[in-house]
Amino acid sequence: MMISKQLHTLIASLILISLTGCERCNPDSCDPPCDAIATPYALEIPPFFPPMDIPEDNPLTVEGVELGRLLFWEKSLSADGTMSCGSCHLPSAGFADPNQYSTGITGAQGVRNAMAIVNIGWSTSFFWDGRTTSLEEQILEPVSHPDEMALPWDEAVTRLQNAPNATTQIDYPSRFAHAFGPGDITAERTTQAIAQFLRTLISANSKFDQWRRGETTLADDEFAGYEMFLREGGDPEVTPGGQFGGDCFHCHSEAGLQFSDYLFRNNGLDSVFTPDPGLAGVTGNALDSGRFKTPTLRNVALSAPYMHDGRFQTLEEVIEHYNSGGVPSTTIDPFMKYNSGGLTLSAVQKGNLLAFLNTLTDTAFVSDPRFQDPH
Amino acid sequence: MEKHKNFFTIRLDILVIAFLLLVGCRPQPNEPEIPGSIRLDFNLQWNGEDCAVGAVQTDHLGHPVRIDNLQMYIAPIEIRNERGEWLEINDVALLDFGVHGQKITAAADVGTYNAIRFGMGLPAEINTDIDPASYANDHPLSVPGSAGMFWTWSSGYVFVKYEGKFATESGEQLIEPLSYHCGTDASYRTVVFELEDVFAIESQELTAFTIDFNAAAALVGEQDAIDIVEDPVTHNAQGTVLGERLMDLMDDAWNLTRQ
């Protein structure tokens, strides 16, 4: 009799907890019920791409990805309601910023060009200096950074909890409940949702991808440029093993069709590294001075300006920089031909290289309606 | 009566579970022995002294030299038992001497062994015509696992990266590039340690060795010597002989001691 009474009490308690655990969700707006399990998102990994490592505590769901899209484009996540993540990561610019430096809501400018968001689910570190190693962690920074969106996270969370309101029409409490289940809106859940969305930003339908899949052919200059891309640089009389190539593939590796190895290198832009030491600012190691993350070349024709500080406006300037060999320093990458006369590319070879780089443009990706501003 | 029946049922359940727990843990007569493990601690040296990537050294010709990046694939690692059979304990690993404390720990069958060997580089069957994307991302040959160590599908993986800077004269700034990238099937070498004293792997016990790599010996040995001023670069995927000379020198640059 005693056992039976205790059992009834336990069952009643469990029912009470399961009911009150959903208290943040307005039952009228929960359809399906807010404690329903979110729908797994079927992420399609393109041919030749590696598997994508997705954190176990943030699996992709249909509801989470859609919420992340809303948040990515949500201007109420900036202090004055004028900027969203998408303000500096424009689809038309390959999800990068066409300005050299991004301008925050106060008018302040950073010192680096906003990186293109493309195939970022395969990236192993984030920011030009790699100061975060998870996408979720990376997303925390721009919202609260005083020179960017300048909104403290507690205020951001409050705004989302109080939605819909005058600044946003989206019922975020319901959206979060559908994506993550019962519980408060938090900064962590917000970054998780945005990260889910960003992992779906996959570009794999450029002309090069189509050629790689055997669906089209490359023009002669494009193919010649691809061969240049894969050849060692330099005159073999000066640089052993040189093949008069572009020497691009070492860093912009075609392994997994990522066109980046996501490592950090000094590509010979400067001989001194103030005010921006790059990776050394994170590691404190002088040998990392001037080293920045290798960006992917996907959609590179759309994502000008170039380099960590956006100093080059055109791909022609970029090619010319590498052709020159770069500026010597104690940390310049040995791939750069700074002491052997550069790559010595002819005008035709440079043109071929440019033609190849243009084959990496994926217009279907940048115009994909699933990635555009839904507000 | 009903109450007594329930009580009896519960007690029976407890007895059954207790019985299973007891007998389930008893070793069966033919159950294989639980293996032991072996750990190899890789240590970077310069002419017998421990050193670190990024430190300035002096080569055999007096040139100041700084190794900034030293990575290599070793595959496979094997131990030889007293019947002369080589048993693989690890298929492939990527050593990065820029990361302190490179260790490889592997399970090994209980027994007595008299030699250890590993391949420096990758055997042909896992080198060329391999798609790195076919591996899980935590594998050393995967896209992220091989970052910076993969040439192309046809030329395969870089076996050894020995990169840095040097100066032609003492006192000068270290600004000349040193870039040795060794690969190709023909560059694959096997490092063998014949042990005077056999070692035993005991069940569930760890046996550890230290393997020193003398980075200076990659440049000079009994049979050959490389002048980094004359030969500062090789990418021997293009068939240059310098890469194979380096691999030959590095073949003799290892030393193993029992811990």
Interface residues (C-beta under 8 A of the other chain):
Chain A: F48 F49 P50 P51 D53 W122 T124 L230 E232 T239 P240 G241 Q243 F249 H250 S253 E254 A255 G256 L257 Q258 D261 Y262 L263 N285 L287 P328 S329 T330 T331 I332 P334 F335 M336 Y338 N339
Chain B: G54 D68 D131 P132 A133 Y135 A136 N137 S142 V143 P144 S146 A147 G148 F150 W151 T152 E163 G164 K165 Q173 L174 I175 E176 P177 L178 S179 D231 V233 T234 H235 N236 A237 Q238 T240 L242
